[in-house]
Amino acid sequence: MDKFLRGFIAVEKTTQIVALAGVILFLGYLGLTSIQHDQMPSIPDVPTTQQ
């Protein structure tokens, strides 16, 4: 029983580490896409017809 419990705890720790790494990678991806989006040239909102 103790052997099973130790194996279960090891699997749970591994799962938590993998989940944490996934969250960090996902947040990093969102940060990179946000930075790239901000660097795109913006077109000024100027009306083309003058009155």
C-alpha positions in Angstrom: 0.0 0.0 0.0 2.8 2.4 0.9 4.5 1.6 -2.5 1.2 2.5 -4.3 0.9 5.7 -2.4 4.4 6.8 -3.2 3.8 6.1 -6.9 0.6 8.0 -6.8 2.2 11.0 -5.2 5.0 11.0 -7.8 2.5 10.9 -10.6 0.6 13.8 -9.0 3.7 15.9 -8.6 4.7 15.2 -12.2 1.2 16.2 -13.4 1.4 19.5 -11.5 4.8 20.4 -12.9 3.6 19.7 -16.4 0.5 21.7 -15.9 2.5 24.6 -14.4 4.9 24.5 -17.4 1.9 24.6 -19.8 0.4 27.6 -18.1 3.7 29.4 -18.2 4.2 28.6 -21.9 0.6 29.7 -22.7 1.0 33.0 -20.8 4.4 33.6 -22.6 2.7 33.0 -25.9 0.0 35.5 -25.1 2.6 38.0 -24.1 4.5 37.6 -27.3 1.4 37.9 -29.5 0.5 41.0 -27.6 3.9 42.6 -28.1 3.8 41.7 -31.8 0.3 43.2 -32.2 1.4 46.5 -30.6 4.4 46.8 -33.0 2.2 46.7 -36.1 2.0 50.0 -37.8 -1.3 51.8 -37.0 -3.2 53.6 -39.7 -4.3 57.0 -38.5 -8.0 57.5 -38.4 -8.2 60.6 -40.6 -11.2 61.3 -42.8 -10.3 61.3 -46.5 -12.8 63.9 -47.5 -12.4 67.5 -46.3 -15.3 69.8 -45.9 
